[in-house]
């Protein structure tokens, strides 16, 4: 829900997090709506899932976000508090360096 481009000092993600505007199935329903409308209703769900899997590979997901530097570290949910505390402790102690993120 934050990113370096919005001023974050450190970005964490849990395993299985979605790093996208929308899920791959929702994106496929928009991007391939005509193709999905052309197939029989019985096979639509299978084609939708195949296209969603392909979209996930192309668009990235968590592995791609790590490679691009969008996410700094993947952490276990139980480690969230200690990871955030360590990030705050390691952050520069300069006042006024960070403002409000654009809302």
N, C-alpha and C positions, 0 to 999 in steps of 0.2 A: 504494500500500500504506500510505499515510498520508493524513492530512487535517488541515485547520486545527482542526476540532472535537476532534481527538486531540492537539493541541498543536504541530502543525508550524508552523515559521516561514515556510517557502516550500514550495510544491508544484509540482513539474515533471512533465511527461508527455512521452513520445515520441509522434510522429505515429502514429496507428493504435492507440493505447492504449485499452483498454476500461476505462471508469469505471463499473463496476456490480458487483453481487454475483455475477452470472453473465452469460454471453453471451446475446444476444437469442434465439438458437435454443433454448437450454435453457429460457429463461423462457417462450417460446411453448409449448414442449412441456408445461409445467406449467399455464400460464394457459388454454390452449385445448385441453387434452387431449380433452375430449368432442367438440369440433368436429372435431379431427383424426381421432378414432376413427370419425366418421360418414362420412368420405369414402373413396372407393376407394383402395386402396394405390398404384395407379398415379399418382394425382393428389395424394397426401399430401405428397410432397416439395415440389412446387410451392406448395401452399397454405401449408406450413410456412415456406417462404422468403418468401412474400408477407407473412405475419403477422409474421415476424421483421423484415422491412424496415420495416413499419408500427410495430412496437414500438420499433425503433431511433429513428425520428423522434419518437415520443411520449416515450420515456424519456430521450432526449437523446444520450448519447454524449459525445465529447470537446468538441464545440462548445457543448453545453449546460452542461457542467462549467465551461468557461471563462466563459460568460455568468453563471453562478451564483457564480463566485468560488471554486469548489472546486479548480480548477487555476489556478495563477498564470501559468504560461508553458509553451508547447509548444516543446521544444528538439529539436535533432538529436542522435542518439545520440553522435556524435563530440564534441559540446559538453558532455556530461554533467559531466565532471570540472571543467571551468572554470566551469560554471554553479553547481555545488555549492560550489566554492571561493569564488566571488563572494558567494554567499548566506551562507556562514559568515563571511566577512570583513565583510559588511554587518550581520550580526546584532548586537544589543546585547551589550555585554561585561559583562553583569550576571550574577553567579553565582546559581544557585538559581532562575532564572526558569523554567527548563524542567525537568520531572521525567521519570520514565519514563512512556511511554505505557501506557494500560491494556492488559494482555495477558491 
